[in-house]
């Protein structure tokens, strides 16, 4: 939240670029978190009721 406020304030000559920077930083972080969470979730075994 702070970067979304700080960036446009300090880059007033290019506001469109300044507002895109936080999104550019957040999207890879979200993707990396999803990848790592998927790896963790793959490590857990779940019971399959069809195999009893």
Secondary structure, 3 states (H helix, E strand, C coil): CHHHHHHHHHCHHHHHHHHHHHHHHHHHHHHHHHHHHHHHHHCCCCCCHHHC
